[in-house]
């Protein structure tokens, strides 16, 4: 377990466990977009967790406050590729913080930790996607040095 410090408070950063799935889903559903996308079917989330946890290229994290309550999550994926001279990329997904810890510096601390983790695992580039409507998140990512360099596309399968 790692420790993050933000706003004079200590937070625990750890690999997510199956028991954390409910808290993670609650964080994912705690905004207008998430309320539309997330479901009550716990079994599908547990199956997804099992696939993530079994994949050595994936790291699903939870952040817990001083009381042990999950107040944040993010998923890291190492993506080996041929582009950029065979570079490995760090994909950062599903970054969510509970409302009570937003604006404390916890997001910055968590992403700085993620960047260091990616470097330790050979990544030379960090990338993430953010819904076009999340303008506050875009400002946050820009403050950490991310550039809106690409246009993304999605298609249901």
Secondary structure, DSSP 8 states (H G I E B T S, - for coil): -EEEEETTEEEEEEE--GGGHHHHHHHHHSSHHHHHH--S-HHHHHHHHHHHHH-TTEEEEEEE-TTS-EEEEEEEEEEE-SHHHH-EEEEEEEEEE-GGGTTTTHHHHHHHHHHHHHHHTTEEEEEE---TT-HHHHHHHHHTT------------
